[in-house]
């Protein structure tokens, strides 16, 4: 399969690399490292990276001058690409309106789908989906190593290691495996800047983020229902802006909050909701540390990702007073699905 990927890359002249909506570190660095790895072998190829949502400014420290095109509503011209590489995308519609506006052209492209999400349905002509791995960068590295390890520069190694460290939450979440540490060691041997990555991801936060973390932790509530225990918190975009946090540029506090909530000893799962009344939607982050599969929750509310960590987006701005009803509804559906 890896040889098929190599052959397709070699044959292509114009390549589009697609990253998913609500783009995160694993996706960004998988895209950047793949582009640069290909260009080190084939400098004359035209390669563009597209994402349907803007890249948060908090990732600037490693992107540098790399061009990532925020591109939702434009049209792909016929012949602009003879190969599409999807990275970290659980489904093709995770590129949102980019797909809807170019459906016929994208459907006719040869698609390589590389991912680690359990929700991935295998939509490519070539699919490398390892749902038991903690990050797409870990999967991408294995492909690069097999095809041409010599083309992995220190910069590419740093990008890959950043994605791994971010999606494993510094090797603390369950999908982290022996291979994660082995690959980390190999990337460090290739001069990946592990200390710089750690300091930027886990040792440096804006004061506004700390304020938001405190605000959300103070708002935590517990609901016990049908033998399950859920802790949840929420905020609105107006509250975020009132506390001087920039919702578009920084989302560290959201990840920190669900990670901290998930440490509560009797929590089966935890939820953080961000309510946007102006845009009329609600973003949800789910986490669990037991056998509770929050990916199923996310699937029922237009989302997905992993068994222990998933996200979703309600197509309405939920009233805070309705959150507990939503949680009870999800638990009821879960019991039916699991035959409990």
Buried (B, 14 or more C-beta within 10 A) or exposed (E): EBEEBBEBBEEBEEBBBBBBBBBBBBBBBBBBBBBBBBBBBBEEBEBBBBBBBEBBEBBEBBBEEBEBEEBBEEEBEEEBBBBBBBBBBBBBBBBBBBBEBBEEBBEEBBBBBBBBBBBBBEBBEBBBBBBEBBBBBBBBBBBBBEBBEEBBBEBBBBBBBBBBBBBBBEEEBEBBBEBBEEBBEBBBEBBBBBEBBBEBBBEEBBEBBBBBBEBBBEBBEEBEEEEBBBBBBBBBBEBBEEBEBBBEBBBBBBBBBBBBBBEBEEBBBBBBBBBBBEEEBBBBBBBBBEEBBBBBBBBBBEBBBBBBBBBBBBEEBBEEEEBBEBBBEBBEBBEEEEEE
